[in-house]
Every structure is written in structure tokens, then in C-alpha cells.
Amino acid sequence: MRRPSVVITMASLFLMACGASELPLPMATPSPYDPFVSIQDTPPFPFPTLPSSGKVLPTLTPTEAPFIVPTAVPLDKLLPTPWPAGVPRASPTPDLPRALPTLRQTPAQYVVQPGDTLGRIAQAFGIGLQDLVRANGLADPNLIHVGQVLLIPTPEPGEMGPSFKIIPDSELVYGPAAIAFDIDAFINERRGHLSTFKQEINGQTYTAAQIIQQVAQNYSVNPRLLLALIEYRSGWVNDPTPAQTEYALNIADPRRPDLYRQLTYAANELNRGYYRWRANAVSTWTLADGSIVPVDPRINAGTAAVQHFFATLEGRAGWQAAVEPFGLFQTYFFLFGSPFDLAVEPLVPEWLTQPRLTLPFERGVPWLFTGGPHGGWGDGSAWAALDFAPFLERPGCTSSDAWVIAVTDGLVVRSADGQVLHDLDGDGYEQTGWVILYLHIESRDRVPAGTRLRGGISRIGHPSCEGGASNATHLHIARKYNGEWIPADGPIPFILDGWKAISAGGEYDGFLQRGSLILEALEGISEQNTIVR
């Protein structure tokens, strides 16, 4: 009797599959080995990546503006209060067990799409690469073609993963607890390899602290966690003469030969685990050896982030060692003390609502809605962003005199290299409260850091392709709260002048709805995507 099968598309598999594929440091030409540039070859196992949409996606370049630490709000008003001595504590980061997605019980079929690789397909379906190769009798896993129908075997899960909580959610994100942490001072105090490390990127020399700061800001990942991962994997934080000095995270992959690329890979994968857990879109981890580990439903999002990251690197033994008490947690404890003493909970309170926001352009000037919900930064973060483009005489990266306008009142805390960070509560910290990211803002007329903004009136700058490689002039706009990327189509939907963002299930695919009016995210000019404030 023939076994039943189902045809499944990638869009149905992930609530949060891919972001904007954005690079956090300047590159003159995208490298074919960059983990966030779409490539056609299958990445060497065990470094699978998520399936590509096949679209030409924009990339990001980070800000080079100095990190701003104003004194308007005292730090003791922002940081968590230390736990009182002698007072008993409940279990850290209390989370109710959740009902995880049901594991697939029958084989499936998948039709290969443009840009697919076997590694991406295997990860998307939560199976090992070798299991997929064997199920389809593939002599060469690099030779698949568009339209090819693949049999997707059922996953064979092993023993459930541990329930041990490694970090609170607030130690995953670049949030309130990271405000007072001085990366440079900490590294220099330890006098390890990082204290003398320098890396040249596009003709400019960066210290380890500068690179960690950039990655932390751009991906919104806590720098303490990045340092703990470096120490656990390579010993570079404490050891002045470590056994190897090529790979900061001991990921011996020639595509990631330096501190920057090792950390951007880590930050992106940490975000992937964190936001997939937030979206209840994962029930198993596929480890580097192809084994399947059911996730314990009692862990929290921060722990899920770490478990997922190590799943991309380790087989069962190494993964188990890393995620249990004597693994990364112990390293973190030796460096910074208990991570739960720094917890800010809840990071995103249940009562939170979005403040009133206007559309980010001038009244009476038509724009185009070109991108539905997609990654705020990188392809691992929440689908926090929307894209808008001005009317242009010719397509592509064309100069525009159209103005991007502040969506509400607030303070500019960073402005450089295509980015403007807009702090809505005005305390001067991008790690607290609501923050808006405006991306691809041209350097010409770009609003400087320190500027006070008035919603619907103040000019941010002109849309462009600055801030990385982009296929057309546009604005990428996203929201964060306390450092966490907030999905555009989620419990707190992205609403601009009454237009509510709705995802169609795939990155960039979606709608804006206001009452009975619906606009669709489309490339090009159409009545279906023209919007006027």
C-alpha cells in the first residue's frame, strides 16, 4: 500500500523564516561566502541555512556613529534591582509549559524552488541532511534542480532535550540590562586574546570591542552573551595565548574566517532560535549530526536561542554538554555571575500596546508599499519590518528627493551608514522602550544623532540604497521594544495611520488593511500598492 504524502511549501513551515539578509559591517562587494548573502551551492554540513525566497534582498551596513550614553536618566532607574540577600527566589524566568507544534507523522513531498539547497530544505523540514539524501537516493547532494520533487521522510526524534534554563530572555536581547555594560573595559580587564585583537574590514581597523558592539547593536543581541560564547568556544576572553587564533567561536568554516563573521553567524542563529520559540514555530532541534531532539516545553525563549545555536554546530554529546549546567551557563557565571540576577522581566509586558504612529512620508505624496512583514535585521530575527518606496522615474537605485518623515515624537540616538535609530521615550537609550529603525536613509540631508523629532513633521532623510546592497531605492522600517524585535503581524501589530500590517505567510508577502481598504505588497507601481498619507 502506498504511503500517504503531502505537498508542503516553505512558506507554510516557518512563521518567521527569513529576514532582510542584512550585513552589519561595510563591504564593497558582497562575498559569495557571506552567511547572509544568498548562494546557490549547498553549504557544507553542519552549517545549514534557511531556504531562500529567491528574491533579491537588501543588505545592511552598520552605523559607525559613536555609542551614545546620555545622562538624562540615571542608570539606577533603568537597571534591574539586585535580588535582596536572604530572600528566597522562585524558579528563574517562570514559563508555563507550552503546547508545541505537532511533529510530522507522515512523509511529505517538496518541489524544489529557485535558490533552494538540500541543506536548507533539510533544516526547513527538521530532518538531517543525510536522511534527506538517503530517502531520495541522491548520489550528489549538490545536484538538485528546480521542479524536482523530493521525498521528505518523517523525522525520527531521540531523547527530549533538557529543561535547564541557561539565560533569561533579557540576556539574549540588547535590552535594558545591557546599558551599563562597558565591552571595552571588560575585555581589557581580562587581558585575554581579545584585548589585543584587531581586524581590518574594507580598509578600516576595528578592535574586538568595536566589532562586538556593532554586532550587538545591529542584531540586538546582548554583548555579554556573545562574550560568553567566545570564551566557551575558544577561550579568547581570558587566555592571552589560546590554542587557535583564527576562529573566535571555533567554527572551522572557511566562509567565516574572522571575529566579525563568526559573531554575525552566532547572533543571527541566536535570534532564529529566540524568535521561532516566541512564535511557537519549533518543536525539535536538528543537530549537526542529523539527530532530532524534541524541545522540552518548559524552557524560555533565551534558552531556546542558545539550544538552537549549539544545534547548528554540535552532535548530541557536544550539544548536551553545552546546554546543561556545566556548559555555557558555567562559563557565563564565571564571567558575569548568574545571568538571572540581571533579568528584566517581563521584557515585553502583556499589557504593551503600540503608540500611535503615522505613515513615514509627507502628506499628499504617494508612495508604494513594496514589502510586507520581513526580518528586522538578518534572516533570523522576527519579521518586524515593512518596506515602502517612493515613485521614481526609473527603477533601481535612483536618487530621490522624497522625504522620510518621523512616525512620532522622540530622539535620534544613532544616525550613520543608512540607519536612523529613533528612541520614542526620549531617554537616549536604544535598549529601552519603543525604538524605530529607519533603514536605507541617504547621507544627504540625513537627520543627525541628538535631534528631537516631531511625529508627522520632522524629516528623517531621503530613501536610498545606502546601508548595504539593495536592488531599489526604498525605506525599511522596523520596531523594537526593550531591545526585542516586535513582529509586524503579531499580538502588537504594526499600525501606521490606521493601516494594519498583515503577513501572507512568506517573507515580504503581505498586506496593509484599514477598514475595508486593502493594499498588497508588490514590486513596481500599481493601484494595489499605492498609498497616500
Buried (B, 14 or more C-beta within 10 A) or exposed (E): EEEEBEEBEBBEBBBBBBBBBBBBBBBEEBBEBBBBBBBEEBBEBBBBBBBBBEBEBBBBBBBBBEBBEEEEBEEEEBBBEEEEEEEEEEEBBEBEEEEBBEBBEEBBEBEBBEBBBBBBBBBBBBBBBEBBBEBBEBEEBEEBEEEBEBBBBBBEBEEEBBEBBBBBBBBBBBBBBBBEBEBBEBBBEBEBBBBEBEBEBEEEEBBBBBBBBBBBBBBBBBBBBBBBBBBBBBBBBBBEEBEEEEBBBBBEBEBBBBBBBBBBBBBBBBBBBBBBBBBEBBBBBBBBBBBBBBBBBBBBBBBBBBBBBBBBBBBBEBBBEBBBEEBBBEBBBEBBEBBBBBBBBEBBEEEBEBBEBBBBBBEEBEBBBBBBBBBBBBBBBBBBBBBBBBEBEEEEBBEBEBBBBBBBBBBBBBBBBBBBBBBBBBBBBBBBBBBBBBBBBBBEEBBEBEBEBEBBEBBBBBBBBBBBBBBBBBBBBBBBBBBBBBBBBBEBBBBBBBBBBBBBBBBBBBBBBBEEEEBBBBBEBEEBBBBEB
